[in-house]
Amino acid sequence: MTDNERVFGEPVAIVGYALSPMSEFAEATEVQLCLDVVTRALVSAGLERKEIDFTCSGSADYLSGGTFTFVANLDAVGAWPPIRESHVEMDGAWALHEAWVRLLIGDERTALVFGSGKSSTGDLTRVLNLQTDPYYLAPLGVDPLSLAALQARALLDTGKATERDLAAVAARARQAAAANPHAVPAGAAAGRGLTASPAAPSDAEIDALLAGEYVRSPLREHDAPPVTDGACALVLATASVANRLAAEHGISPVWITGLEHFVEPHQPGMRDLTDSVSTRKAAQAAGLGAGGPVEVAELSATYSHEEIILRDALGLPADCVVNPSGGALAANPVMATGLVRVVEAARAIREQGRGRALAHATSGPCLQQNLVCLLSREPGEREPQGETR
């Protein structure tokens, strides 16, 4: 089989990836952040820009306050000679979904996906308010932290979790951040010196967090993500190309065995905030129950209570390592956080020898829309379980 032959439904793998340094304020422009990760991702895949058949990016003009500013990010790719390109006004994980579908169709064999966000350039309280219902919630100035606090309160009132459980999630994230070179430096510094196992923070560490003041009851500062500037890129290839790259460059492809997303009602009052139905459906449709055990799960839990909700919705086993990178509590580059989770899950397989991993991305208030990506060391065949679209 040659690289130019069209094969519908050929397995797709991640063959290269790169993460930028994450910071609370990056001196580099968004284009410069994207240029860095795009270049390094291509190098790690053993491909040149001219060998990429399709490019898709995820970002939000609202963060920069300009119109069509995402077009400038194409300077990081090089759009001459003309390229096949698309953009989603979403987290880069949804750009990954579009590129994955394009490769499954068989017209293209390679794809470049990148996501970026400079959260420091605007006020996220005002920017993300625009995600809410434009008739009832946005005019009230409802901010994402307040909505998250309402969700956390609903979870605590059911007895499914306590404030101590939330602090334990935050303590684990801080410890993981201390060992993650891609975490926001302030979060990494806060995790240094923690001695407990990531799976079981000590009582003293949890007590120290619980002594903090509320920012929105029942959430404290450690329950919310840091303002983060950063970018992320990955390279996809169909099986014939991925296997060739493995033979020629010695890379280890990380196979996408399932990828799906579902959405719930936009109005938070129309759904059970203590459950994530769309996450559960996405995982079932992606084939979570069809393969072996998930060893690592990278969840886009931008608030500590969301990790508890997501773990329950996914039915993750007790021995599954959740957010070994620290997750979004360690670095939250808006519009790239979900794609970062995919790269971190891929790193767990390629660099740490894991066999199967799950990555999750979310969009909208209170876990409104959710995406689940399943990755494996082997291509395999997935069998979607349960309800699909």
N, C-alpha and C positions, 0 to 999 in steps of 0.2 A: 504494500500500500504506500502511495506517495502522499506528501503533505497536501497536494492539490486535489486529491480525490474527496468528493463529498460523501460523508457518512452521517446519516441522521441518527441522533441519539448516542453517538460515540462518547464514552466516559470522558469527563473533564477533570483536570488536575490543576492545582496551584503549583507552579514551577519556580516562582520567585516572589519575594516580598521585601518590604522595607518600612521602617517606622522612623519618624523624625524624633528628635529630642522634644519632650513635652515641657512646656513652661507656662507660668501664669502670664507672662508677657514676652512674646518673641520679637526681637529686633528685626528679623527677616520678614519680608512681605509674604503674602500667601503664595504668590507665584514662586518665590524662592524656596519656600517650604515644599511645594509640590515638585519643583525641579529636582531637589535633592532626593526625595523618596522615589520618584519615577526613575531617575538615573540608576540608583542603587538597586531597585527592584529588577530592572532589565539586566543589569550586570549579574545579579544572583541567579537569573534564569538562563543566562548565556545567550541572550537575544539582543539584537539591535533594534532601534526604533523602526527602521524600514521593514522589519519582519513582523510587526504587529498589524493584524488585520482589522481590529476593532478597538476603539477606545471609549470608555464610559467613566464619567466622574460624578461625584456627589458633593454638593455644597449648597450654601444658602446666601443669596444676595443680601438678605435682611441683616446678616451679621456685619457686613461691610457698609451697609447703608446706601449702596449704589444699585443701578439697574444693569443687568447683564454683565456683572463683574466676573461671573464664572467664565466668560469667554477669555478673559485675560489669562486664566490659568492654563489655557492651551499653549501658552508660550513655554510651559514646562514640558510639553510633549513635542511640539514642532508640527505645525499644521500645513506645512508646505514641503513636498507636493501634497495635494489635498488628501485627507484621511477620512475614514469612516468613523464618525464620532457621535456620541450622544451624551446627554447630561440629565440628571435627575435632581430635583430640588428636594433632596432627601439625604439621609445618611448614606455614605458610600456603600453600605451593605446592600442597599437596593440597586445601586449601580452594578454591584456584583451579580445580583439576580438577573438583571437585563443582559449582561455580558454572557452569563452562563446559558441563558436561553438561546442567545444568538449562536453560541458554539454548538449547542445540542441540535439546532436546526441544520447545521452542517455547511453553511455558506462561508464561515470563517473558521480558522483553525487556532488562532491565537488572539488574546485580548489583554489589554491593559486597563486596570481599574484603579482609580484613586479617589480619595476623599480628603477634604481639608476643612479646617475651621479655625478662625482667629476670634475666639470668644471675647478677647480683651478689647476689641475695637468698638464694642457696643455694650449696652446694658441688657443682659439676658432677661432680666425681669420684664423689660418692655418688649424685647424682641420675641421671646417665646410666648408672651401673652397673645400674640397674633395667631398662634396655633389653636386657640380656644374658640368656642362658638362665637361668631361675630355679632349675634343678636343679643345674647343673654349674658355671656361671661366676659368677652373681650372689653365691652364698654365699662365693666366694673373694675377693670385693671387687675384682674385675677392673675397672680404670678405663679410660676411653676412650683415654687417652694411651698406656697400656701396650699395648692392642690395636693402636693405630695403629703403635706401634714394631715390633710383630711383623709387621705388614703391610709396613712399610717395609723391614725386614730381609729378608723374603721377596723383595721386589722387587730389592734390591741383590744378593742371592745369585744371582739369575737372570742378572745382568749387563745387565739392561734399563736400569739407572740407576746412578748413583754418588752419593755424598754431595755431590759438587760440583754435580751436576744439581739436587739438592734445594735447595742454597743459592742456585742461580741462580733457581729459582722464587721463593724467598723475597725475593731482592733485587729482582726485578721487581715483586713485590707491594708492597714498601715504597716503591718509586719511584712506583707508581701511586697509592698511598695519599696521598702528599704532594700530589697534585693533585686528590684526591677530597674534597669538603666533607663527605661522609657517612662518612668513615673515622674510626676511633677516633683521637683526637688523638695518643696515644703512638705509634701506628703511622705516622701521617702525619709526625710529627716525626722518626722514625727514617729516613724516606725522603728528607728534605730534604738537599740537597747532593749527592745521587747524580747523576752527570753522564752516565752511560752511557745508551744507548738502552734502552727497556723490553724490547726483544726480545733484547738482548745486554748484560747487566751486565758491568762491567769485572772483570778478574781480581782487582784490589785489593779491590773491594767483596765479591766472593765469598770471598776469602781472609780478610777481616775477619770474616765470618759463621762460617766454618769454624774460627776460633780460639776460638769460644765453647764452653762446657762442654756436655756431654750432659745432657738432662733425663731421657730414656729412650733409650738407645742403640738405633739410630743417629740419633735425633731430638734437635735442639737447640732452644733457646727460640724461635728464628725460624721453626722448622718447624711450630709450633702456633699456633692462633688466640688472639686476646686475649679475655678475659672482656668481654662486651658487653651493654649494655642498649639496646634500641631497638625500633622498630615500623615497619610498612610497610603501605600500603593501595593498592589500585587499583580502578578502576571498569570493568566490562565492559558492552558493549552489542551487540545484534544489528545486522546491517548496516543495516536500515531506520532504526534510531535513531541509529547511529553516523554515517550519511551526513547525517541531519538536523542532528545536533550540529555536524558539520563545516561545513555550510552556514550555520548560525545563529551559531556561536561561533568559527569559523575553526580548530578543533582539527584535528590530523592523527591519524586513527585508526591504531593499530598492530595489525595483524591476526594472530590466532592461527591458523596454518595446520596445526598438529599438536600434540597433547598426549597423552602416554601415560606409564605407569609400570609397572615390573615389580619383583618381589621375588625374592630368592634365599634359600637355607637360612639359618636363624637362627644355627646353630652355625658359627662361622668355620672350624672344622676340616673341614667338609664341602664347602668350595669352594676354588677357586684364588684366593688373595688378591691375586695379581699381575694379575688380569684382572677386568673388571667386565662380566659377561655381561648383567646386567639393564639396565645403561646402554645397551649395544649394541642389545638387543632393543627397548627403549623408543624409541631413536632411529629404528630401522628402522620400527617401527609408527607413529611420528609422521610419517614421510615425509621423513626427512633426505635420502635419495638422490633424491627426486622433484623437488626445486626447484633453484634456482641455488646458487652457492657460499655458504657461511656466512662472513660477514665478521667477525662478532664472536661469541665464545662466553663466556658468564658461567657458570663452573662452581663448584659448591659444594664446592670442595676445601678441607676444613677443616684438612688437613695437606698440607705441600708435596708429598709423594710421591703423594698422591691426584690431583693435577693431571696427573702423568705417566701414571698409569693411565687416567684419564678421557680424555685426549687420544688415547691409543692405541685405547681402546674405541670412541670416536666417529669415528676416522679423520680428524681435523681436518687440513686442509691447512696447510702451513708458513706461508702468508701470512694465516691466520686470527688475529686479535688475541684472545688469551685473557686474560680478567679485566682489562680496562683500568681497572676500578674498584679493583683490588687484591684483589677476591674476599673469601672468608671469612678470609683471613689479615690483611685490613685491618679487618674488622668481622664479628663472628659472633654476632648476636642469636639465640640458640637458639630455634627454632620460627618464625623469620622469615627466616632466612638464605636459604633457597631462594626465597621470594617476593621478597626483595631482588634476587636474581639476575634474576628476571623483569623487575622494574622497571628495573634497570640495562640489560638488553638492550633494553627498550622505549625507554629514553632514547637509546641508541645509534642507533636508527632515527629517532625523532621529533626529537631535538635535534642529532644529528650527521650525519644524512643517509645512514646505512647502509641497505642494501636488505634484508638478511636476517640474522637473529641467532638464536642458540640460548641457552636458559637451562636450567640443570640444578639439581636439588635432590636431596638424599640424606637417608636416615634409617636409624638402626640402626648397629651396629658394623661397621667396615671396609667401607663402601659396600654395605650389605646390600640396601637398597631404593632405587631411583633413578627419577627423573622427568625427562623431557625435554620442553621446550616450544619450539616453533619459531615465530618471529615474522617478519612481513614487512611491507614498506611497502604491498604490494598484497594483496587478499584471496586471490586464486588458488584453485586446487583442489588438494588434496593427494591423493596416491596412496600409501597405506601400502605399504611394502616389507617383504618377509621375513615372519617369523613374527609373528602377532598372537594375542591371547587369544581 
